[in-house]
Amino acid sequence: MSKFKPLVALLDYQAGNIKSVENALKYSGSDVIVTSDPDVIDQSNAIVFPGQGSCVPSMANIKSKGLDLSIKQSIASGKPFLGVCLGLQLLLETSEEGDTECLGIVEGKVKRFQEGLKIPHMGWNEALVTLDHPVFSGIPEKNFFYFVHSYYALPTDTKLISSVTEYGIEFCSSIAYDNVIAVQFHPEKSGDIGLKLYKNFVNFIGF
C-alpha cells in the first residue's frame, strides 16, 4: 500500500519568492500546487500561506483574488494550515503597518519593533518552544531559526503562542491551535531543523 502523499496548496499572492518553500514541501514528501485559485485550494489537503514584504499590498492582493474568504473557510473546515512570516502576521486583526485591516482569524494586532533596534530583525535567532504540538516533534525546545521582519504578531490569547524569541522584547515567534500553525521565522531558510518542521507539518496533514 502506497504512503499517502498530500496535496498542499501553496498560496501565491505576489508576496515574495515562494520557490524555496515549494522545494522544502516537496522534499518533505508532499505534492505542491502553487495557486491563487479558491477552487484549487478547496480541493487540496492542506494550505501553506507564505510571504514576506509589506502587509498593505499583500492584503490588497489577497482580497482582490478572493483568497481572504478561501483562507477563512479552509481554516474553519479543519484543513491543516501553515503560515510563514507574513503568513502569520496577516492572520491577526490589524497591523500598525499602514493601519491595515488583516484577516481577523486570530484576535490581536501586529506591532512594529521599538525604536533603537536594528530593523529589520534579520538573521539567526533562538526560538523557545512553549507549546507541545506535532509540528515541533523532534525539534529541541531551544533552537535557532532564520528571521527577516520589522513587525511581530501580538495575539490577544497568549495560550496560542507556541514559541517565543528575544529581540529587544520577548515576542511571539509562532502560534499553534487546532489545525492552524503559523511561524514568524522562515523554516525553508533554517537548514535541517527548518526542513524537520516542514516534514512534521506534512505528517500532520495525514493525522
Secondary structure as UniProt FT lines:
FT   STRAND          7..11
FT   HELIX           19..27
FT   TURN            28..29
FT   STRAND          31..35
FT   HELIX           38..43
FT   STRAND          46..49
FT   HELIX           55..64
FT   TURN            65..66
FT   HELIX           67..76
FT   TURN            77..78
FT   STRAND          81..84
FT   HELIX           86..89
FT   TURN            90..91
FT   STRAND          94..95
FT   HELIX           97..99
FT   STRAND          100..101
FT   STRAND          108..112
FT   TURN            115..116
FT   STRAND          121..129
FT   HELIX           134..136
FT   TURN            137..138
FT   STRAND          142..149
FT   STRAND          151..155
FT   HELIX           158..160
FT   STRAND          161..166
FT   STRAND          170..177
FT   TURN            178..179
FT   STRAND          180..183
FT   HELIX           187..189
FT   HELIX           191..205
//
